[in-house]
Amino acid sequence: MKTIPVAALIEEATKDIPGWSPQDQLLSLFTLAFSSAGLGGDILELGSWCGRSAVALGLAAKLSDKGKLHCVDLFPEKNDWYQNEDGTYSLVVSIDNRRIGAYGDQTVWAEPYLRDIAPLYERFSGTLQAFNVAMAENELTDFVTPYRADLEKFITIAPKGLELRLAFIDGDHSYSAVSKDIEIVEQFLLPGGWICFDDAFSSYEGVNQAIVESIIDSGRYSNCQQITRKFFVAQRR
Ligand SMILES: C[S@@+](CC[C@H](N)C(=O)[O-])C[C@H]1O[C@@H](n2cnc3c(N)ncnc32)[C@H](O)[C@@H]1O
């Protein structure tokens, strides 16, 4: 059988998509989402930005031909960003007359903002457009649905009877937000399903604390494992 290896496929598909997920993490995400297809259920990503990790997860849905990928993000536009007094950047988006902030506790330094974030608004009208282009170019639109929302809103508009075989948490990195996200996601996670985290046990104290309390010490998860430098997974009992 001569097919393109998935690792090469993901690398090619994501090479021009701005974002922060390295290739080893993308392949790990794909592998879990692909190999858990037998559980049934869908895949959820919280924090999609321009679609880099969503491509890996979307490919898993497509190649396994099982389930859909739901991508939840505030999808900020250029004017949603503002500069703080110390020169760093934060954002606030307005969704259904609700103002939702991000990067408030852990603001974005001017240098990475100007290097990684500002230029993408010259290429695209916003992150949702960048996301949609990435899905279309990789023929994933039939398998992936973006929601401009936080999780609280998503669960009010999610497909009825939603069940998840994998959830990837990469949204607001504060302790309170990650704890709340885990609580919400858990209601939909199938026994044997995976919950995965970016930026775990690297440089975000809030993410670490939430994982220790709500996952590792909860008794509700097995196979708690750091897979790559900043990618952590656990399996619902
Ligand atoms: C680190 S980026 C995600 C990167 C992406 N997974 C990748 O591979 O490139 C974090 C994302 O979380 C989103 N975000 C932050 N707070 C959020 C919230 N409360 N609800 C939904 N999305 C949020 C931001 O808009 C941003 O796109």
The ligand as an SDF file (V2000), in Angstrom:
LIG
                    3D

 27 29  0  0  0  0  0  0  0  0999 V2000
   -2.9210   29.3690   22.0470 C   0  0  0  0  0  0  0  0  0  0  0  0
   -4.2610   29.8340   21.0460 S   0  0  0  0  0  0  0  0  0  0  0  0
   -4.7440   28.2940   20.3320 C   0  0  0  0  0  0  0  0  0  0  0  0
   -3.7130   27.7520   19.3950 C   0  0  0  0  0  0  0  0  0  0  0  0
   -4.1610   26.6140   18.5150 C   0  0  0  0  0  0  0  0  0  0  0  0
   -4.6490   25.4670   19.2590 N   0  0  0  0  0  0  0  0  0  0  0  0
   -3.0260   26.2080   17.5820 C   0  0  0  0  0  0  0  0  0  0  0  0
   -2.6980   25.0370   17.4550 O   0  0  0  0  0  0  0  0  0  0  0  0
   -2.4520   27.0930   16.9580 O   0  0  0  0  0  0  0  0  0  0  0  0
   -5.5070   30.1390   22.2320 C   0  0  0  0  0  0  0  0  0  0  0  0
   -6.8460   30.4730   21.6210 C   0  0  0  0  0  0  0  0  0  0  0  0
   -7.8100   30.4590   22.6790 O   0  0  0  0  0  0  0  0  0  0  0  0
   -8.8000   31.4180   22.3810 C   0  0  0  0  0  0  0  0  0  0  0  0
   -9.4840   31.7430   23.6450 N   0  0  0  0  0  0  0  0  0  0  0  0
   -9.0110   32.4090   24.7200 C   0  0  0  0  0  0  0  0  0  0  0  0
   -9.9460   32.4870   25.6850 N   0  0  0  0  0  0  0  0  0  0  0  0
  -11.0400   31.8240   25.2180 C   0  0  0  0  0  0  0  0  0  0  0  0
  -12.3270   31.5460   25.7520 C   0  0  0  0  0  0  0  0  0  0  0  0
  -12.7050   31.9620   26.9580 N   0  0  0  0  0  0  0  0  0  0  0  0
  -13.1960   30.8520   24.9880 N   0  0  0  0  0  0  0  0  0  0  0  0
  -12.8490   30.4200   23.7450 C   0  0  0  0  0  0  0  0  0  0  0  0
  -11.6270   30.6430   23.1960 N   0  0  0  0  0  0  0  0  0  0  0  0
  -10.7430   31.3390   23.9220 C   0  0  0  0  0  0  0  0  0  0  0  0
   -8.0460   32.5730   21.7430 C   0  0  0  0  0  0  0  0  0  0  0  0
   -8.8940   33.3420   20.9240 O   0  0  0  0  0  0  0  0  0  0  0  0
   -6.9690   31.8250   20.9450 C   0  0  0  0  0  0  0  0  0  0  0  0
   -7.3590   31.6470   19.6210 O   0  0  0  0  0  0  0  0  0  0  0  0
  1  2  1  0
  2  3  1  0
  2 10  1  0
  3  4  1  0
  4  5  1  0
  5  6  1  0
  5  7  1  0
  7  8  2  0
  7  9  1  0
 10 11  1  0
 11 12  1  0
 11 26  1  0
 12 13  1  0
 13 14  1  0
 13 24  1  0
 14 15  1  0
 14 23  1  0
 15 16  2  0
 16 17  1  0
 17 18  1  0
 17 23  2  0
 18 19  1  0
 18 20  2  0
 20 21  1  0
 21 22  2  0
 22 23  1  0
 24 25  1  0
 24 26  1  0
 26 27  1  0
M  CHG  2   2   1   9  -1
M  END
$$$$
